[in-house]
Each structure stands twice: as structure tokens, then as C-alpha cells.
Amino acid sequence: MIGKLYSYLQFHEFFLKYNIIFRQELVYKFRENGYSTDYLFDFSIATDIKNSTYRTIYIDQPGLGMSREYLIKGLEEENVRHYFNYMQKVAILLGATPEQAADQLKESLMFEIRLANASMPREERRNATKLYHPMPLKDLKDIAPFVNNWTTYVNTILTEDVIQVGTIFMIKLNHWDSKSIF
């Protein structure tokens, strides 16, 4: 099922530095309920950049709520303060008290800032070679041991609906008669 696995982020160091406990059971529940699982790291399948005949699992830094370049400056950055204020206003609209919104979202923002600091700058990401680190799935446990069993994780995240990409097109194509295809 898996030919190669790619990763560049030093997950292990990040998790140790910030004493993060990865709760994969919660990720499984998100996936089971149809939610994204790309909060702590991006997990996707795409064409291998050096061999287009392969489909590859890519593990990469997550998307952030705003540009990394702003976030790494912390709350001193004006745009980060605006982002934080926006987060609080949305939480209040959804029923949080101003105190709850300020306390809980500050903790959330500080975590996002830590993720930004662990992420690779946009300029360095332009070089695809810097992002290309093939390895077998079994070796991922050495750089990212916070996931108890990577094979179980991958098999749980990659449910059958992931494989059904493009099914509408295939169904429509199936209803054409052979003369109309060519």
C-alpha cells in the first residue's frame, strides 16, 4: 500500500520541547465523523515529485490560521493581535464569555505560534529537494514516536472514502457509450 513516506519536520524534537501528547484516538474520532485530521501535521496522498508513476503519502507541516511570517513574531505583531481579536469575537458570538475566549484562545494562539516556529519558512519550501525525504513507513517511528503505531494511524486515516476520489466523473464516464468516448 505504501511505497515511500516523506517528512521533513523534526516532529520528535518539537513534541519533546513543548511536552505535547498526541492523542491519536481523537484524530480517529475526527476522521470517523468526517472532519479534517491535518491539525498537527498535514497528511496527504499525491504524485511523487521524482517519479510520477508513484502515488506517495506526504506528511508535512500543517496549514496555519495566518501566515507563518506574522505568527513567529508573536503577539507583538499587529496582524497577530488582529487575528487574536478576531478569534475572540467569533468565540463570543458562539457563546463564550469574553474571559473564556481570551484565556482559552490565547493558549490556542500560543500553540499555533509554536507550530509556526517549528515550520519551515516559505522561502525554503520553494526548493522541492529540501522537502523530499523518502523513507519507509516503519522508519517514521524513529523521528516521530509520538504516534504509537504509524501503520495503524495511516490505515485508520485512509478510509475507503479517500479512495473514491473522482467517482462522479467515473460514473458519468461509465454511462457513455463506447462510440462517444473516442
C-alpha distance (Angstrom), angle and dihedral (degrees) to the residues before:
residue distance angle dihedral
M1 . . .
I2 3.77 . .
G3 3.78 121.8 .
K4 3.81 101.9 174.5
L5 3.77 137.2 -8.3
Y6 3.79 124.5 -146.6
S7 3.75 129.1 -153.5
Y8 3.77 136.3 151.1
L9 3.79 104.0 167.0
Q10 3.79 112.4 99.3
F11 3.79 93.0 -128.8
H12 3.77 95.9 171.1
E13 3.81 95.0 56.6
F14 3.79 91.6 46.2
F15 3.80 93.4 50.6
L16 3.80 93.0 47.1
K17 3.79 93.8 45.7
Y18 3.80 93.5 53.3
N19 3.83 97.6 31.2
I20 3.81 92.0 -123.6
I21 3.77 120.7 174.7
F22 3.79 111.9 -153.9
R23 3.79 109.9 -143.7
Q24 3.76 102.8 -158.2
E25 3.83 91.8 176.5
L26 3.82 87.5 68.1
V27 3.79 91.1 50.0
Y28 3.82 88.7 51.8
K29 3.81 90.2 52.0
F30 3.81 90.9 49.5
R31 3.80 89.7 51.2
E32 3.80 92.5 45.6
N33 3.80 89.4 54.6
G34 3.81 94.4 47.5
Y35 3.81 98.4 -103.3
S36 3.78 127.0 135.5
T37 3.80 118.2 -91.0
D38 3.81 97.0 -161.7
Y39 3.80 99.4 100.4
L40 3.79 102.5 110.3
F41 3.78 96.7 23.4
D42 3.78 135.3 -0.1
F43 3.79 115.0 -107.5
S44 3.79 118.0 -170.0
I45 3.78 145.1 144.1
A46 3.79 119.2 -127.2
T47 3.77 143.1 146.7
D48 3.80 114.0 -68.1
I49 3.80 108.5 -105.6
K50 3.82 93.3 -138.4
N51 3.80 99.4 38.5
S52 3.80 116.4 30.7
T53 3.82 91.6 -166.3
Y54 3.84 89.6 71.0
R55 3.78 128.8 76.1
T56 3.78 109.9 -151.2
I57 3.77 139.5 -165.9
Y58 3.78 109.6 -122.1
I59 3.78 122.3 -160.9
D60 3.76 112.7 -170.0
Q61 3.78 144.4 151.0
P62 3.81 114.8 -62.2
G63 3.76 127.0 -106.3
L64 3.79 111.3 -100.3
G65 3.79 130.0 -142.8
M66 3.79 90.4 -113.0
S67 3.78 137.4 5.7
R68 3.81 116.6 -54.8
E69 3.81 89.7 -133.3
Y70 3.81 90.1 66.0
L71 3.80 97.7 37.8
I72 3.81 95.5 55.4
K73 3.82 88.3 62.1
G74 3.81 90.1 61.6
L75 3.78 127.5 -150.4
E76 3.80 90.4 -31.1
E77 3.83 87.2 75.4
E78 3.81 111.1 89.9
N79 3.81 94.3 -139.6
V80 3.80 91.0 51.9
R81 3.82 89.6 52.5
H82 3.83 89.5 51.2
Y83 3.81 89.8 48.7
F84 3.82 90.6 50.1
N85 3.82 91.3 48.6
Y86 3.81 90.1 49.9
M87 3.82 90.9 50.2
Q88 3.82 89.8 52.5
K89 3.82 94.2 47.5
V90 3.81 91.2 52.0
A91 3.82 91.4 48.1
I92 3.82 90.6 50.5
L93 3.81 90.4 49.4
L94 3.80 87.3 53.0
G95 3.81 91.8 53.3
A96 3.81 108.1 -87.1
T97 3.76 120.1 134.1
P98 3.81 114.9 -116.2
E99 3.82 89.4 -109.9
Q100 3.82 93.3 51.0
A101 3.79 91.3 46.8
A102 3.81 93.1 49.3
D103 3.82 95.7 46.1
Q104 3.78 100.2 40.7
L105 3.78 97.2 39.1
K106 3.78 92.8 47.3
E107 3.81 87.5 58.0
S108 3.81 89.3 47.4
L109 3.81 92.3 48.4
M110 3.80 91.9 48.5
F111 3.80 89.0 53.8
E112 3.81 90.4 49.6
I113 3.81 88.9 50.5
R114 3.82 88.9 53.1
L115 3.81 89.4 51.1
A116 3.81 89.4 50.1
N117 3.80 90.7 52.1
A118 3.81 90.3 51.2
S119 3.82 91.2 48.6
M120 3.77 125.9 92.7
P121 3.83 116.2 -107.5
R122 3.79 117.9 -106.8
E123 3.83 91.8 -113.5
E124 3.81 92.1 58.1
R125 3.81 92.0 45.7
R126 3.80 90.7 62.3
N127 3.79 88.2 75.0
A128 3.82 103.7 77.9
T129 3.81 90.5 -167.3
K130 3.82 90.0 64.6
L131 3.80 88.8 56.1
Y132 3.79 95.8 46.9
H133 3.79 111.2 95.9
P134 3.80 109.3 145.1
M135 3.78 117.6 -163.9
P136 3.78 137.5 154.7
L137 3.79 115.7 -97.2
K138 3.80 91.1 -113.8
D139 3.83 90.6 62.6
L140 3.79 93.9 55.7
K141 3.80 90.0 79.9
D142 3.81 88.3 69.4
I143 3.82 94.7 61.1
A144 3.80 97.8 27.7
P145 3.81 109.8 31.7
F146 3.81 92.0 154.6
V147 3.82 87.4 90.5
N148 3.78 105.5 72.6
N149 3.79 95.9 -148.0
W150 3.81 119.6 7.9
T151 3.81 93.8 -166.5
T152 3.80 90.9 56.0
Y153 3.80 90.5 44.6
V154 3.82 93.5 51.7
N155 3.80 93.3 44.6
T156 3.81 91.2 49.0
I157 3.80 94.7 48.2
L158 3.81 94.2 43.5
T159 3.78 98.1 65.4
E160 3.78 123.2 167.7
D161 3.80 93.9 -89.2
V162 3.82 89.9 65.0
I163 3.79 88.9 62.6
Q164 3.80 92.4 53.3
V165 3.79 94.6 77.6
G166 3.80 111.0 145.4
T167 3.82 95.7 10.5
I168 3.81 94.3 139.4
F169 3.79 90.1 57.3
M170 3.81 91.1 47.1
I171 3.82 91.7 50.1
K172 3.81 91.4 50.6
L173 3.78 90.8 45.8
N174 3.79 90.4 51.3
H175 3.83 90.4 57.2
W176 3.79 93.7 57.6
D177 3.73 117.1 96.4
S178 3.79 116.0 -120.1
K179 3.83 93.5 -106.2
S180 3.81 94.1 58.4
I181 3.80 94.3 53.9
F182 3.79 95.4 65.3
